[in-house]
Every structure is written in C-alpha cells, then in structure tokens.
Amino acid sequence: MKTTLNIDATVMARLKREAARQGRTMSEMVETALRLMLREPREREELPELPAFHSGGALVDIADRDALYQAMEGR
C-alpha cells in the first residue's frame, strides 16, 4: 500500500544511510521498524524469588571513620 509520510530531515538522512548500509530499501526499513514498534508485547516469564540470607549484622559502624579504617586494614 502506498502512503505519504512527513519525516524529519535528520531522521530521513539516517534512514537513507542505514538502508544503504544494510542493502535494503527505505520502505523495508520503515516497515520493519513499524512492525517492531506495533508488535504485541510478549508475556514476561515469572522470575524466581531472590534468596534471602542473614549476614549476622554489621561488624563496624560505618559512621565511625577510624573503626571503619581499622576493619578495612585488618587491625
């Protein structure tokens, strides 16, 4: 089907370059882009729940700079 579209000049220039690079027509490129944009969203698979663990609490108060440096340096 033929139709007329108004496309921004910079977008059109990029479309022409990309079509030439891929060896495709601009119509093929536009149709592919539209198909991708208009496709039905895929159902997302349910992700497994992340594991939980208990670290045993903080070893040092990170607000205490000296204690933090001592813990980092192994003193």
C-alpha positions in Angstrom: 0.0 0.0 0.0 1.3 3.4 -0.8 1.1 6.3 1.6 2.7 9.7 2.3 4.5 10.4 5.5 6.2 13.6 6.7 9.6 12.6 8.2 12.1 14.9 9.9 15.1 15.6 7.6 17.6 14.2 10.1 15.7 11.0 10.6 15.3 10.6 6.8 19.0 11.1 6.3 19.8 8.4 8.9 17.2 6.1 7.4 18.8 6.5 3.9 22.3 5.8 5.3 21.2 2.8 7.2 19.2 1.4 4.3 22.2 1.7 2.1 24.5 0.1 4.7 22.1 -2.9 5.0 21.4 -3.1 1.3 17.7 -2.7 1.9 15.1 -0.2 0.7 13.8 2.6 2.9 10.3 1.1 2.7 11.7 -2.2 4.1 13.4 -0.4 6.9 10.3 1.7 7.8 8.0 -1.4 7.7 10.4 -3.4 9.9 10.6 -0.6 12.4 6.8 -0.2 12.5 6.3 -4.0 12.9 8.7 -4.0 15.8 7.0 -1.0 17.4 3.5 -2.3 16.9 4.1 -6.0 17.9 2.1 -7.5 20.7 4.1 -7.4 24.0 5.4 -10.7 25.0 4.3 -12.2 28.3 7.1 -11.9 30.8 8.1 -15.1 32.5 7.9 -15.2 36.2 11.2 -14.6 37.8 12.3 -16.8 40.7 12.4 -15.1 44.1 15.8 -13.9 45.1 17.4 -15.8 48.0 17.5 -14.2 51.4 20.3 -14.5 53.9 21.3 -13.1 57.3 24.7 -11.6 57.5 24.9 -11.6 61.2 24.8 -7.8 61.4 27.4 -5.1 60.8 30.9 -5.6 62.1 31.6 -1.9 62.3 29.7 1.3 62.4 30.4 2.9 59.0 29.8 6.3 60.5 32.9 5.8 62.7 35.7 6.5 60.2 38.5 5.2 62.5 36.7 2.0 63.2 36.0 1.6 59.5 39.6 2.1 58.5 40.7 -0.4 61.2 38.3 -3.0 59.9 39.4 -2.4 56.3 43.1 -2.7 57.2 42.6 -5.7 59.4 43.9 -4.1 62.6 
